[in-house]
Amino acid sequence: MYKCKGRIPELETTRLRLRKMRRRDATQMFVHWSDREVTRYMNLAPMIGTSEAADMIGLLNHMAGEEDAIRWGIELKDSGKLIGSCGFNTWQLEGAFRGEIGYELGRDYWRYGYMSEAFTALLPFGYETMGLNRIEALVDPRNAASGSFLTSQGFTREGLLRQVQHTSTGYKDMVMYSLLYDEFLRSKRRNKMRFY
């Protein structure tokens, strides 16, 4: 059975390197995590200082050690810039073999295919290394762009989960999307997903 044990392995695609974030990355990640357009639909208030970004990076890395989450920074290989992050917010291997993904990208890097490319490393890691059968994503119902992105990656919109999350502003509805391992394999064979 997969155990993270705090190890966040590097994953590579043509243009990207998915890697462990370090406290020294706080300045770059603060740019994204402080942008209200980036965090609008996330369960994360926009940050007001780089120390908050450093604390978040520390928390995410700690959670990997506790088997609670695994998060990669998304780095452009040609410049070394971190343009966002992605990973598994939770996973359950006994019985369900499922995991929930999360992701965000800095506004300057939208619509260049970077998140699609990151998924070409993230999804195989989930299915083939972690042993997941089902990868889920919970999306704010107002976030049409994220829903469209997931369906373009082969995910199915399953339905609305009412008041499934509690935030500082109260309970929130979320839309559940999922991709099963056999669907992933079929999509890969048919080349319907964009692989770089």
Secondary structure, DSSP 8 states (H G I E B T S, - for coil): ----TT----EE-SSEEEE---GGGHHHHHHHHT-HHHHTTSSS---SSHHHHHHHHHHHHHHHHTTS-EEEEEEETTT--EEEEEEEEEEE-SSS-EEEEEEEE-GGGTTSSHHHHHHHHHHHIIIIIS--SEEEEEE-TT-HHHHHHHHHTT-EEEEEEEEEEEETTEEEEEEEEEEEHHHHHHHHHHT-S---
